[in-house]
Every structure is written in structure tokens, then in C-alpha cells.
């Protein structure tokens, strides 16, 4: 298996057991971390950026005061979840733990909008 190989859903579910802060949602690995303050959230954001640079694999990060919404997917592998995503998620988890950021599973959500029309 190479770092760009897609991870099948059954294997991914098993592998995510080692990363309980992360969920597969809308085709991506997603996590939300809550820091004690905005300054600590920015510190975690900086740590995530450093990990991303080292891995040459860059997640999407949305900063909201003391919350960081993080998602990762391998766009260069057809939008699949790969070994690189799992490795980056693991690194982010370690960096969040070192800064005592709390995982907020209750904030991992997706909203789907469907449009109903008689004329496609």
C-alpha cells in the first residue's frame, strides 16, 4: 500500500478506532478541537500548519474563536481518504493533546441541501 492508496470503508472504520476524535463525514476525515482560549486555538492552528508543511499534505482548517474545525482528504488521489490523511489526523491529535485541546464530537456535523424540481 502506498500513501496515495484509497482506504476502503471497512478498513477505515477499523483504523478510526485508534483515532476516536475523528469521523468520516462527507467523504473527509473531520475533527473539532476546543482550546481554552482564542490564543491557544491559534497556537494549535500554528502546530497544525507546521505538521501539514512537514507532511506536504494540507488540511482544511476553520478557526472560530477557541474552536478549530479540521478536515483532511487527498485531493490529488481523486478526493479519497488515504494513508496520508490518517497520518496527518494522528499528528494533529497528538498536537491537540499536547495543548490540552478538547475534542468536540458533538460539533462534527454536515448539512445536505436537496433541491426538488419537476424540471431538471
Secondary structure, DSSP 8 states (H G I E B T S, - for coil): --TTSB--HHHHHHHHTT-TT-EEETTEEEEEEE-SSHHHHHHHHHHHHHHHHHHT---EEEEETTEEEEEE-BGGGTSB-BHHHHHHHHHHHHHHHHTT-EE-GGG----------S--
